[in-house]
Amino acid sequence: MAIRIVDVTDTETFGLVPPCADPGFDHRTCDYWEDPDRGSKASRAAWLEAAPAAPPGTRPPAPANPFAPDDDEVVNPFAPARRPAAAINPFASDDDPLADNPFAPTRPARQTVGPDAPRKLTLLGRGLGVFGSYAKVLLDGDEAAAYAQFGPLSAYPRAQRLRDLYPQLPSAPLPAVITCIASTAAGRHRGHARALVDAVCDDLERRGFAAVEAYPERDTRPDATSAATPEFWLSAGFRIAADDDRFPVVRREL
């Protein structure tokens, strides 16, 4: 069977992401790394559904302004009068479109996942227009066998918070991070996770990164951690950059 590695960039490729081996967790709905305070790895089925689209021509209500005066508030007589609205140009024609500036560069449209995408996909798609994809899936034939989530350190505040605990880590150049690596139960012990990590590292090197880090967890069940074990990363060419009894940091120079 052919091995393929696919970037997760839209609804179709997001549908290839396999569920976690432990049904209590789900990297298809996880925001643990993106939300440093309330992030969770739990399985949330509602997140797998697309957000309902708003009716055409409608806008979401604006949030209430706590500083705006109430309708029955007493008017301040000492407040300066509001500026009048701009005067209408009597010589302008409503039918005349704005002229294009021939000297202004044309900005290419940035790729997005769309406002009605599942919530996790919107998190993975935040950097599409600048960085590129944040996730990859390894397919063994037509079956998903492994999944990886990665990206710049700025995309994962919890990784930044964890990294701040280790002042011995180099501050320049800042690394990219791999926050999640997982194999399906059927895809284990076949080298898929290592092959996917190698593909991610090669991709990050092409994107200009000089190093990549991961944050594994010791002494836990394989299905209960999103970042594998230190032993896995050492077998994939990483080294221990900051040792710890439970949460070491591993790093690979690119």
C-alpha positions as CSV (number, residue, x, y, z in Angstrom):
1,M,0.0,0.0,0.0
2,A,1.2,3.5,-0.8
3,I,2.2,5.9,2.0
4,R,1.1,9.5,1.5
5,I,1.4,12.5,3.8
6,V,-1.3,15.1,3.5
7,D,-1.4,18.7,4.8
8,V,-4.6,19.5,6.7
9,T,-5.8,22.7,5.1
10,D,-9.5,22.4,4.4
11,T,-12.6,20.5,5.4
12,E,-11.8,17.5,3.2
13,T,-8.3,17.0,4.6
14,F,-9.5,17.7,8.1
15,G,-11.9,14.7,7.6
16,L,-8.9,12.5,7.2
17,V,-7.7,13.2,10.8
18,P,-8.2,9.9,12.8
19,P,-9.7,9.8,16.2
20,C,-7.4,9.2,19.2
21,A,-6.8,5.6,20.3
22,D,-8.2,6.6,23.7
23,P,-11.9,7.7,23.2
24,G,-11.6,10.1,26.2
25,F,-9.3,12.3,24.2
26,D,-9.6,13.6,20.7
27,H,-7.0,15.7,18.8
28,R,-9.7,16.6,16.3
29,T,-11.3,18.8,19.1
30,C,-8.2,19.5,21.3
31,D,-7.3,23.1,22.1
32,Y,-4.9,22.2,24.9
33,W,-1.9,23.8,23.2
34,E,-3.7,26.8,21.8
35,D,-5.4,27.9,25.1
36,P,-3.0,28.0,28.0
37,D,-5.6,28.5,30.6
38,R,-8.7,26.5,29.6
39,G,-7.4,24.2,26.9
40,S,-8.5,20.6,26.9
41,K,-7.7,17.4,25.2
42,A,-11.2,16.0,25.8
43,S,-13.4,14.6,23.1
44,R,-16.1,17.2,22.1
45,A,-18.3,15.8,19.4
46,A,-20.0,19.1,18.7
47,W,-16.7,20.6,17.6
48,L,-16.6,18.2,14.7
49,E,-19.6,19.8,13.1
50,A,-19.4,22.9,10.9
51,A,-20.6,26.1,12.5
52,P,-24.0,27.1,11.3
53,A,-23.8,29.7,8.5
54,A,-25.3,33.1,9.1
55,P,-28.2,34.1,6.8
56,P,-26.9,36.1,3.8
57,G,-26.5,39.8,4.4
58,T,-26.6,39.6,8.2
59,R,-23.8,40.6,10.6
60,P,-23.2,39.3,14.1
61,P,-24.4,41.7,16.8
62,A,-21.8,44.1,18.0
63,P,-20.7,43.5,21.7
64,A,-22.1,45.8,24.2
65,N,-20.0,48.9,25.0
66,P,-19.8,49.3,28.8
67,F,-18.7,52.9,28.3
68,A,-21.6,53.9,26.1
69,P,-24.3,56.1,27.8
70,D,-27.6,54.6,28.5
71,D,-30.7,55.9,26.7
72,D,-31.9,57.6,29.9
73,E,-28.5,58.9,31.1
74,V,-28.3,62.6,31.9
75,V,-26.6,64.6,29.1
76,N,-23.3,66.3,30.1
77,P,-23.7,70.0,29.2
78,F,-19.9,70.4,29.4
79,A,-19.1,67.7,26.9
80,P,-17.9,69.0,23.5
81,A,-20.4,68.8,20.7
82,R,-20.0,65.9,18.3
83,R,-18.5,66.7,15.0
84,P,-21.0,66.9,12.2
85,A,-21.0,64.2,9.6
86,A,-18.8,64.7,6.5
87,A,-20.4,66.9,3.9
88,I,-21.7,65.1,0.8
89,N,-19.8,65.8,-2.4
90,P,-22.4,67.2,-4.8
91,F,-20.2,66.5,-7.7
92,A,-19.8,62.8,-7.0
93,S,-21.8,60.3,-8.9
94,D,-23.2,57.3,-7.1
95,D,-22.8,55.4,-10.4
96,D,-19.1,56.1,-10.7
97,P,-17.0,53.3,-9.2
98,L,-13.8,54.1,-7.3
99,A,-10.8,54.3,-9.7
100,D,-8.1,51.6,-9.2
101,N,-4.7,52.8,-8.4
102,P,-2.5,51.4,-11.1
103,F,0.6,51.9,-9.0
104,A,-0.6,50.0,-5.9
105,P,0.6,46.4,-5.7
106,T,-2.2,43.8,-5.8
107,R,-2.3,41.7,-2.7
108,P,-2.9,38.0,-3.4
109,A,-5.9,36.5,-1.6
110,R,-4.8,34.6,1.5
111,Q,-5.9,31.0,2.0
112,T,-8.4,30.5,4.8
113,V,-10.6,27.6,6.0
114,G,-13.8,29.7,6.0
115,P,-15.9,31.0,8.9
116,D,-18.2,27.9,8.9
117,A,-15.4,25.4,9.4
118,P,-15.3,23.1,12.5
119,R,-13.7,24.9,15.5
120,K,-10.5,22.8,15.5
121,L,-10.0,23.4,11.8
122,T,-10.3,27.1,12.3
123,L,-7.5,26.8,14.9
124,L,-5.4,24.8,12.5
125,G,-6.1,27.3,9.7
126,R,-5.0,30.4,11.5
127,G,-1.7,30.6,9.8
128,L,-2.5,29.3,6.3
129,G,-2.1,32.7,4.7
130,V,1.4,33.3,6.2
131,F,2.9,30.2,7.7
132,G,1.2,27.3,5.9
133,S,-0.5,24.2,7.4
134,Y,-0.4,23.4,11.1
135,A,-1.1,19.6,10.7
136,K,-0.3,16.6,8.6
137,V,-1.9,13.1,8.3
138,L,0.0,10.0,7.1
139,L,-2.2,7.7,5.0
140,D,-1.3,4.1,4.6
141,G,-3.3,3.4,1.4
142,D,-6.7,4.9,2.1
143,E,-6.5,4.7,5.9
144,A,-5.1,7.4,8.2
145,A,-2.4,5.9,10.3
146,A,-0.7,8.9,12.0
147,Y,-1.3,12.5,12.8
148,A,1.0,15.4,13.7
149,Q,0.3,19.0,14.8
150,F,3.0,21.6,14.6
151,G,3.8,25.2,13.9
152,P,5.6,28.3,15.1
153,L,5.9,28.8,18.9
154,S,3.7,31.8,18.7
155,A,0.7,29.6,17.7
156,Y,0.8,27.5,20.9
157,P,0.8,29.7,24.1
158,R,0.9,26.6,26.3
159,A,4.1,25.5,24.7
160,Q,5.6,29.0,25.2
161,R,4.5,28.9,28.9
162,L,6.1,25.5,29.4
163,R,9.2,26.6,27.6
164,D,9.5,29.6,30.0
165,L,10.1,27.2,32.8
166,Y,13.5,26.3,31.4
167,P,15.8,29.3,31.1
168,Q,18.6,27.1,29.9
169,L,16.8,26.7,26.5
170,P,18.3,28.8,23.7
171,S,16.3,32.0,23.1
172,A,17.5,32.4,19.5
173,P,16.7,31.2,17.1
174,L,13.3,30.4,18.4
175,P,12.2,26.9,17.4
176,A,9.1,25.6,15.7
177,V,7.2,23.1,17.8
178,I,5.6,19.7,17.3
179,T,2.8,19.6,19.9
180,C,1.1,16.3,18.9
181,I,2.2,13.1,17.3
182,A,-0.2,10.1,17.4
183,S,-0.6,6.8,15.7
184,T,-3.8,4.8,15.3
185,A,-4.0,1.5,17.1
186,A,-3.8,-0.3,13.7
187,G,-0.9,1.8,12.6
188,R,1.5,1.2,15.5
189,H,4.9,-0.4,15.4
190,R,5.2,0.2,11.7
191,G,7.4,3.4,11.7
192,H,4.6,5.7,10.7
193,A,5.0,8.2,13.5
194,R,8.7,8.5,12.9
195,A,8.2,8.9,9.1
196,L,5.6,11.7,9.8
197,V,8.0,13.5,12.2
198,D,10.7,13.4,9.6
199,A,8.3,14.8,7.0
200,V,7.3,17.6,9.4
201,C,10.9,18.5,10.2
202,D,11.8,18.6,6.5
203,D,8.8,20.9,5.9
204,L,9.8,23.2,8.8
205,E,13.3,23.4,7.5
206,R,12.0,24.5,4.1
207,R,9.9,27.1,5.9
208,G,13.1,28.6,7.4
209,F,13.3,27.2,10.9
210,A,16.6,26.2,12.3
211,A,15.3,23.9,15.1
212,V,12.2,22.2,16.3
213,E,11.2,21.2,19.9
214,A,8.6,18.9,21.5
215,Y,7.4,18.5,25.0
216,P,6.9,14.9,25.9
217,E,5.6,13.5,29.2
218,R,7.3,10.7,31.2
219,D,5.5,7.9,33.1
220,T,2.1,8.1,31.5
221,R,0.1,5.9,29.3
222,P,0.9,6.3,25.5
223,D,-2.7,7.1,24.7
224,A,-2.9,9.8,27.5
225,T,-0.2,12.1,26.1
226,S,-0.3,14.1,22.9
227,A,3.5,14.5,22.6
228,A,4.7,10.8,22.9
229,T,7.6,9.9,25.2
230,P,11.2,11.1,25.4
231,E,12.4,7.7,24.1
232,F,10.3,8.2,20.9
233,W,11.9,11.6,20.2
234,L,15.4,10.4,20.8
235,S,14.8,7.6,18.2
236,A,13.7,10.3,15.8
237,G,16.9,12.3,16.0
238,F,16.1,14.7,18.9
239,R,18.2,15.3,22.0
240,I,17.2,16.2,25.6
241,A,17.6,20.0,25.7
242,A,16.1,20.4,29.2
243,D,15.8,17.4,31.4
244,D,13.0,17.0,33.9
245,D,11.5,14.1,35.9
246,R,8.2,14.5,34.2
247,F,8.2,17.1,31.4
248,P,11.6,17.2,29.6
249,V,12.1,19.3,26.4
250,V,13.5,17.6,23.4
251,R,15.1,19.5,20.5
252,R,16.3,18.7,17.0
253,E,18.5,21.1,15.0
254,L,17.4,21.3,11.3
